[in-house]
Amino acid sequence: MSSFIAPISTDSLLSEAEKENLYLKLIEQLNKDFNFANEAIDLPKSTTPQELKVQLHEKIYRLIQYKFAEYLNLLYIVDVPEDQVKKLDGSDIMELSEQVAFLVLKREWMKVWFRNRY
């Protein structure tokens, strides 16, 4: 049984999810947690990895920009480690939202990966 290896980039994470045939589960998990946070992202199962990357980045950008309390709630629900978010440089919101999107994806991928394994 292989052990969990945290991906180093969004692209490597998404290709790993596809390789493991868990990409649709990742989409389901994202939809579930975003709905739970009352910030539906509504990703159809036909969403390509590139579309997913863009839509997630845009959604998080808008939350940081216009709905900060909801953004914090989403991070709490997804269970993104607070220390990882605090390490990010918040001076450029575009850059920050891209990095946070990766942290969200990474956490969701961990949930899907472990649920599949155990």
PyMOL CGO cylinders between C-alpha atoms (Angstrom):
from pymol import cmd
from pymol.cgo import CYLINDER

trace = [
    CYLINDER, 0.00, 0.00, 0.00, 1.50, 3.33, -1.01, 0.3, 1, 1, 1, 1, 1, 1,
    CYLINDER, 1.50, 3.33, -1.01, 1.72, 6.11, 1.54, 0.3, 1, 1, 1, 1, 1, 1,
    CYLINDER, 1.72, 6.11, 1.54, 0.32, 9.58, 1.03, 0.3, 1, 1, 1, 1, 1, 1,
    CYLINDER, 0.32, 9.58, 1.03, 2.74, 11.95, -0.67, 0.3, 1, 1, 1, 1, 1, 1,
    CYLINDER, 2.74, 11.95, -0.67, 1.67, 15.58, -0.64, 0.3, 1, 1, 1, 1, 1, 1,
    CYLINDER, 1.67, 15.58, -0.64, 1.70, 17.03, -4.17, 0.3, 1, 1, 1, 1, 1, 1,
    CYLINDER, 1.70, 17.03, -4.17, 3.98, 20.00, -4.83, 0.3, 1, 1, 1, 1, 1, 1,
    CYLINDER, 3.98, 20.00, -4.83, 1.74, 21.81, -7.31, 0.3, 1, 1, 1, 1, 1, 1,
    CYLINDER, 1.74, 21.81, -7.31, -1.87, 22.04, -8.44, 0.3, 1, 1, 1, 1, 1, 1,
    CYLINDER, -1.87, 22.04, -8.44, -1.01, 20.40, -11.76, 0.3, 1, 1, 1, 1, 1, 1,
    CYLINDER, -1.01, 20.40, -11.76, 0.79, 17.46, -10.15, 0.3, 1, 1, 1, 1, 1, 1,
    CYLINDER, 0.79, 17.46, -10.15, -2.09, 17.00, -7.70, 0.3, 1, 1, 1, 1, 1, 1,
    CYLINDER, -2.09, 17.00, -7.70, -4.71, 16.95, -10.46, 0.3, 1, 1, 1, 1, 1, 1,
    CYLINDER, -4.71, 16.95, -10.46, -2.71, 14.54, -12.63, 0.3, 1, 1, 1, 1, 1, 1,
    CYLINDER, -2.71, 14.54, -12.63, -2.21, 12.27, -9.60, 0.3, 1, 1, 1, 1, 1, 1,
    CYLINDER, -2.21, 12.27, -9.60, -5.98, 12.35, -8.93, 0.3, 1, 1, 1, 1, 1, 1,
    CYLINDER, -5.98, 12.35, -8.93, -6.63, 11.35, -12.54, 0.3, 1, 1, 1, 1, 1, 1,
    CYLINDER, -6.63, 11.35, -12.54, -3.99, 8.63, -12.46, 0.3, 1, 1, 1, 1, 1, 1,
    CYLINDER, -3.99, 8.63, -12.46, -5.56, 7.17, -9.30, 0.3, 1, 1, 1, 1, 1, 1,
    CYLINDER, -5.56, 7.17, -9.30, -9.05, 7.42, -10.88, 0.3, 1, 1, 1, 1, 1, 1,
    CYLINDER, -9.05, 7.42, -10.88, -10.08, 9.70, -8.02, 0.3, 1, 1, 1, 1, 1, 1,
    CYLINDER, -10.08, 9.70, -8.02, -10.54, 12.93, -9.96, 0.3, 1, 1, 1, 1, 1, 1,
    CYLINDER, -10.54, 12.93, -9.96, -14.37, 12.71, -9.88, 0.3, 1, 1, 1, 1, 1, 1,
    CYLINDER, -14.37, 12.71, -9.88, -14.24, 12.02, -6.14, 0.3, 1, 1, 1, 1, 1, 1,
    CYLINDER, -14.24, 12.02, -6.14, -12.11, 15.14, -5.75, 0.3, 1, 1, 1, 1, 1, 1,
    CYLINDER, -12.11, 15.14, -5.75, -14.74, 17.19, -7.62, 0.3, 1, 1, 1, 1, 1, 1,
    CYLINDER, -14.74, 17.19, -7.62, -17.47, 15.68, -5.41, 0.3, 1, 1, 1, 1, 1, 1,
    CYLINDER, -17.47, 15.68, -5.41, -15.51, 16.52, -2.26, 0.3, 1, 1, 1, 1, 1, 1,
    CYLINDER, -15.51, 16.52, -2.26, -14.95, 20.12, -3.39, 0.3, 1, 1, 1, 1, 1, 1,
    CYLINDER, -14.95, 20.12, -3.39, -18.65, 20.55, -4.24, 0.3, 1, 1, 1, 1, 1, 1,
    CYLINDER, -18.65, 20.55, -4.24, -19.65, 19.01, -0.90, 0.3, 1, 1, 1, 1, 1, 1,
    CYLINDER, -19.65, 19.01, -0.90, -17.40, 21.19, 1.26, 0.3, 1, 1, 1, 1, 1, 1,
    CYLINDER, -17.40, 21.19, 1.26, -18.15, 24.40, -0.66, 0.3, 1, 1, 1, 1, 1, 1,
    CYLINDER, -18.15, 24.40, -0.66, -21.90, 23.70, -0.32, 0.3, 1, 1, 1, 1, 1, 1,
    CYLINDER, -21.90, 23.70, -0.32, -21.41, 22.98, 3.37, 0.3, 1, 1, 1, 1, 1, 1,
    CYLINDER, -21.41, 22.98, 3.37, -19.76, 26.42, 3.67, 0.3, 1, 1, 1, 1, 1, 1,
    CYLINDER, -19.76, 26.42, 3.67, -22.74, 27.96, 1.81, 0.3, 1, 1, 1, 1, 1, 1,
    CYLINDER, -22.74, 27.96, 1.81, -20.44, 28.98, -1.05, 0.3, 1, 1, 1, 1, 1, 1,
    CYLINDER, -20.44, 28.98, -1.05, -21.46, 26.58, -3.81, 0.3, 1, 1, 1, 1, 1, 1,
    CYLINDER, -21.46, 26.58, -3.81, -18.87, 26.16, -6.55, 0.3, 1, 1, 1, 1, 1, 1,
    CYLINDER, -18.87, 26.16, -6.55, -20.99, 23.74, -8.65, 0.3, 1, 1, 1, 1, 1, 1,
    CYLINDER, -20.99, 23.74, -8.65, -18.29, 21.90, -10.57, 0.3, 1, 1, 1, 1, 1, 1,
    CYLINDER, -18.29, 21.90, -10.57, -19.85, 19.46, -13.05, 0.3, 1, 1, 1, 1, 1, 1,
    CYLINDER, -19.85, 19.46, -13.05, -18.27, 16.02, -13.38, 0.3, 1, 1, 1, 1, 1, 1,
    CYLINDER, -18.27, 16.02, -13.38, -17.21, 17.05, -16.90, 0.3, 1, 1, 1, 1, 1, 1,
    CYLINDER, -17.21, 17.05, -16.90, -14.94, 19.80, -15.50, 0.3, 1, 1, 1, 1, 1, 1,
    CYLINDER, -14.94, 19.80, -15.50, -11.41, 19.43, -16.87, 0.3, 1, 1, 1, 1, 1, 1,
    CYLINDER, -11.41, 19.43, -16.87, -8.44, 19.77, -14.50, 0.3, 1, 1, 1, 1, 1, 1,
    CYLINDER, -8.44, 19.77, -14.50, -7.57, 23.11, -16.14, 0.3, 1, 1, 1, 1, 1, 1,
    CYLINDER, -7.57, 23.11, -16.14, -11.14, 24.42, -15.68, 0.3, 1, 1, 1, 1, 1, 1,
    CYLINDER, -11.14, 24.42, -15.68, -11.15, 23.20, -12.09, 0.3, 1, 1, 1, 1, 1, 1,
    CYLINDER, -11.15, 23.20, -12.09, -7.93, 25.06, -11.39, 0.3, 1, 1, 1, 1, 1, 1,
    CYLINDER, -7.93, 25.06, -11.39, -9.25, 28.30, -12.89, 0.3, 1, 1, 1, 1, 1, 1,
    CYLINDER, -9.25, 28.30, -12.89, -12.71, 28.12, -11.28, 0.3, 1, 1, 1, 1, 1, 1,
    CYLINDER, -12.71, 28.12, -11.28, -11.32, 27.31, -7.84, 0.3, 1, 1, 1, 1, 1, 1,
    CYLINDER, -11.32, 27.31, -7.84, -8.80, 30.16, -8.09, 0.3, 1, 1, 1, 1, 1, 1,
    CYLINDER, -8.80, 30.16, -8.09, -11.52, 32.63, -9.19, 0.3, 1, 1, 1, 1, 1, 1,
    CYLINDER, -11.52, 32.63, -9.19, -13.90, 31.52, -6.44, 0.3, 1, 1, 1, 1, 1, 1,
    CYLINDER, -13.90, 31.52, -6.44, -11.28, 31.92, -3.72, 0.3, 1, 1, 1, 1, 1, 1,
    CYLINDER, -11.28, 31.92, -3.72, -10.17, 35.26, -5.17, 0.3, 1, 1, 1, 1, 1, 1,
    CYLINDER, -10.17, 35.26, -5.17, -13.76, 36.56, -5.00, 0.3, 1, 1, 1, 1, 1, 1,
    CYLINDER, -13.76, 36.56, -5.00, -14.19, 35.27, -1.44, 0.3, 1, 1, 1, 1, 1, 1,
    CYLINDER, -14.19, 35.27, -1.44, -10.99, 36.96, -0.25, 0.3, 1, 1, 1, 1, 1, 1,
    CYLINDER, -10.99, 36.96, -0.25, -11.92, 40.17, -2.06, 0.3, 1, 1, 1, 1, 1, 1,
    CYLINDER, -11.92, 40.17, -2.06, -15.63, 40.48, -1.19, 0.3, 1, 1, 1, 1, 1, 1,
    CYLINDER, -15.63, 40.48, -1.19, -16.65, 37.90, 1.44, 0.3, 1, 1, 1, 1, 1, 1,
    CYLINDER, -16.65, 37.90, 1.44, -13.76, 37.50, 3.85, 0.3, 1, 1, 1, 1, 1, 1,
    CYLINDER, -13.76, 37.50, 3.85, -15.79, 35.96, 6.71, 0.3, 1, 1, 1, 1, 1, 1,
    CYLINDER, -15.79, 35.96, 6.71, -17.14, 33.33, 4.29, 0.3, 1, 1, 1, 1, 1, 1,
    CYLINDER, -17.14, 33.33, 4.29, -13.60, 32.72, 3.04, 0.3, 1, 1, 1, 1, 1, 1,
    CYLINDER, -13.60, 32.72, 3.04, -12.41, 32.03, 6.59, 0.3, 1, 1, 1, 1, 1, 1,
    CYLINDER, -12.41, 32.03, 6.59, -15.41, 29.76, 7.18, 0.3, 1, 1, 1, 1, 1, 1,
    CYLINDER, -15.41, 29.76, 7.18, -14.58, 27.80, 4.02, 0.3, 1, 1, 1, 1, 1, 1,
    CYLINDER, -14.58, 27.80, 4.02, -10.98, 27.29, 5.17, 0.3, 1, 1, 1, 1, 1, 1,
    CYLINDER, -10.98, 27.29, 5.17, -12.32, 26.05, 8.51, 0.3, 1, 1, 1, 1, 1, 1,
    CYLINDER, -12.32, 26.05, 8.51, -14.78, 23.62, 6.88, 0.3, 1, 1, 1, 1, 1, 1,
    CYLINDER, -14.78, 23.62, 6.88, -12.22, 22.28, 4.41, 0.3, 1, 1, 1, 1, 1, 1,
    CYLINDER, -12.22, 22.28, 4.41, -9.80, 22.07, 7.35, 0.3, 1, 1, 1, 1, 1, 1,
    CYLINDER, -9.80, 22.07, 7.35, -6.89, 23.90, 5.74, 0.3, 1, 1, 1, 1, 1, 1,
    CYLINDER, -6.89, 23.90, 5.74, -4.11, 24.15, 8.36, 0.3, 1, 1, 1, 1, 1, 1,
    CYLINDER, -4.11, 24.15, 8.36, -4.07, 27.70, 9.74, 0.3, 1, 1, 1, 1, 1, 1,
    CYLINDER, -4.07, 27.70, 9.74, -0.26, 27.78, 10.01, 0.3, 1, 1, 1, 1, 1, 1,
    CYLINDER, -0.26, 27.78, 10.01, 0.04, 27.08, 6.27, 0.3, 1, 1, 1, 1, 1, 1,
    CYLINDER, 0.04, 27.08, 6.27, -2.28, 29.98, 5.43, 0.3, 1, 1, 1, 1, 1, 1,
    CYLINDER, -2.28, 29.98, 5.43, -0.41, 32.31, 7.80, 0.3, 1, 1, 1, 1, 1, 1,
    CYLINDER, -0.41, 32.31, 7.80, 2.88, 31.56, 6.02, 0.3, 1, 1, 1, 1, 1, 1,
    CYLINDER, 2.88, 31.56, 6.02, 1.53, 32.95, 2.74, 0.3, 1, 1, 1, 1, 1, 1,
    CYLINDER, 1.53, 32.95, 2.74, 2.32, 36.45, 1.56, 0.3, 1, 1, 1, 1, 1, 1,
    CYLINDER, 2.32, 36.45, 1.56, -0.96, 38.37, 1.41, 0.3, 1, 1, 1, 1, 1, 1,
    CYLINDER, -0.96, 38.37, 1.41, 0.37, 41.43, -0.43, 0.3, 1, 1, 1, 1, 1, 1,
    CYLINDER, 0.37, 41.43, -0.43, -0.88, 40.26, -3.85, 0.3, 1, 1, 1, 1, 1, 1,
    CYLINDER, -0.88, 40.26, -3.85, -4.44, 38.93, -3.72, 0.3, 1, 1, 1, 1, 1, 1,
    CYLINDER, -4.44, 38.93, -3.72, -4.15, 37.18, -7.11, 0.3, 1, 1, 1, 1, 1, 1,
    CYLINDER, -4.15, 37.18, -7.11, -1.07, 35.28, -5.93, 0.3, 1, 1, 1, 1, 1, 1,
    CYLINDER, -1.07, 35.28, -5.93, -2.56, 34.63, -2.48, 0.3, 1, 1, 1, 1, 1, 1,
    CYLINDER, -2.56, 34.63, -2.48, -5.79, 33.22, -3.89, 0.3, 1, 1, 1, 1, 1, 1,
    CYLINDER, -5.79, 33.22, -3.89, -3.82, 30.89, -6.17, 0.3, 1, 1, 1, 1, 1, 1,
    CYLINDER, -3.82, 30.89, -6.17, -1.78, 29.60, -3.23, 0.3, 1, 1, 1, 1, 1, 1,
    CYLINDER, -1.78, 29.60, -3.23, -4.88, 29.19, -1.05, 0.3, 1, 1, 1, 1, 1, 1,
    CYLINDER, -4.88, 29.19, -1.05, -6.63, 27.35, -3.89, 0.3, 1, 1, 1, 1, 1, 1,
    CYLINDER, -6.63, 27.35, -3.89, -3.71, 24.90, -3.87, 0.3, 1, 1, 1, 1, 1, 1,
    CYLINDER, -3.71, 24.90, -3.87, -3.95, 24.46, -0.08, 0.3, 1, 1, 1, 1, 1, 1,
    CYLINDER, -3.95, 24.46, -0.08, -7.70, 23.78, -0.40, 0.3, 1, 1, 1, 1, 1, 1,
    CYLINDER, -7.70, 23.78, -0.40, -7.10, 21.27, -3.20, 0.3, 1, 1, 1, 1, 1, 1,
    CYLINDER, -7.10, 21.27, -3.20, -4.31, 19.60, -1.26, 0.3, 1, 1, 1, 1, 1, 1,
    CYLINDER, -4.31, 19.60, -1.26, -6.52, 19.16, 1.83, 0.3, 1, 1, 1, 1, 1, 1,
    CYLINDER, -6.52, 19.16, 1.83, -9.46, 17.87, -0.24, 0.3, 1, 1, 1, 1, 1, 1,
    CYLINDER, -9.46, 17.87, -0.24, -7.14, 15.48, -2.07, 0.3, 1, 1, 1, 1, 1, 1,
    CYLINDER, -7.14, 15.48, -2.07, -5.90, 14.11, 1.26, 0.3, 1, 1, 1, 1, 1, 1,
    CYLINDER, -5.90, 14.11, 1.26, -9.50, 13.42, 2.34, 0.3, 1, 1, 1, 1, 1, 1,
    CYLINDER, -9.50, 13.42, 2.34, -10.32, 11.65, -0.94, 0.3, 1, 1, 1, 1, 1, 1,
    CYLINDER, -10.32, 11.65, -0.94, -7.06, 9.71, -0.99, 0.3, 1, 1, 1, 1, 1, 1,
    CYLINDER, -7.06, 9.71, -0.99, -7.40, 8.45, 2.59, 0.3, 1, 1, 1, 1, 1, 1,
    CYLINDER, -7.40, 8.45, 2.59, -11.08, 7.58, 2.18, 0.3, 1, 1, 1, 1, 1, 1,
    CYLINDER, -11.08, 7.58, 2.18, -10.16, 5.52, -0.88, 0.3, 1, 1, 1, 1, 1, 1,
    CYLINDER, -10.16, 5.52, -0.88, -7.36, 3.72, 0.97, 0.3, 1, 1, 1, 1, 1, 1,
    CYLINDER, -7.36, 3.72, 0.97, -8.86, 3.02, 4.39, 0.3, 1, 1, 1, 1, 1, 1,
]
cmd.load_cgo(trace, "trace")
